[in-house]
Amino acid sequence: MLHPLLLASSPQGKYHPSNLALYEIAGMGATMSASKFNGPAWAGFLLSVFAFISYPFIFARFPLTRDFPWANIILFVGAGTLLFLGVRRAFRPEGTVRARIFASVLGAAGLAVAVFFVFAIFIFARELPASVHAPRVGDQAPDFALSDVNGKSIYLAEIRTAPIQGKTPKGVLLIFYRGYW
Amino acid sequence: MRPVAISADAPQTSHDLARKAGYSFLILSDPQAETIRHYDLLHAKAGVSGADIARPAEFLLDGNGTIRWVNLTENYWVRARVEQILSQAKALR
């Protein structure tokens, strides 16, 4: 019997559906035997995604891993190593074109996640107003009246003087935060 | 020392936050960002669907309302550390 590849490339058999099917089966066989499942590439890509999402959900909770994202950078280095191994594996002589494209796409996607992380943490997060006219040390804190969670208005002057357990508070800490956004 | 949290969220949003997180300290709402603007902490259009919100900032006031310590972070992920604030608060005594 004629090899499916030869059959598919022969002028008569080229567009015949049954021959195309044979060709595909032969192609699948080659993919299965040569590369199978590229474990390192997949692990590298998934680790890269985890390295990204673990910052807001885990590491940003602890000052040590928040102020500089050490843990995430280590995870990204691990992800990069796995992706490199995965791509290298796909580019072995026996690797198929399909496996090479697939590993390259995973590698590029993993790298894109790392680049986006760097932008999100080191560039976007620093795009804050300079607040040069914010009150300074030694200034009297400007008074205000704002609503509490029940919609009741309260003045800073009241906040400063309202007693805590019978004593006037020694100080007040004003924490401005971004809120739900 | 009395902590007070301030944001541009509506009182109801802060109410839900306090209930979910179990916060008992004072949380104030500045939906029009008037006080936030007065303190020059406005981060225009940085909120969801372009709302004006506050940039993160912490001010420690003494008993007379004089500012003793200010922290204006350069990165919104990075906030004042608890031990940093407590050591400043101890200096008030």
Interface residues (C-beta under 8 A of the other chain):
Chain A: Y55 A60 P63 R66 D67 I121 F122 A125 R126 L128 P129 S131 V132 H133 A134 P135 R136 V137 G138 D139 Q140 A141 P142 D143 F144 L146 S147 D148 V149 N150 G151 I154 L156 A157 I159 R160 A162 I164 T168 P169 K170 G171 V172 L173 L174 I175 F176 Y177 R178 G179 Y180 W181
Chain B: M1 R2 P3 V4 A5 I6 S7 A8 D9 P11 Q12 T13 S14 H15 L17 A18 L26 I27 L28 S29 D30 E34 T35 I36 H38 Y39 D40 L41 L42 H43 A44 A46 G47 V48 A51 I53 A54 R55 P56 A57 E58 F59 L60 L61 D62 G63 N64 G65 T66 I67 R68 W69 V70 L72 T73 E74 N75 Y76 W77 V78 R81 I85 A89 L92 R93
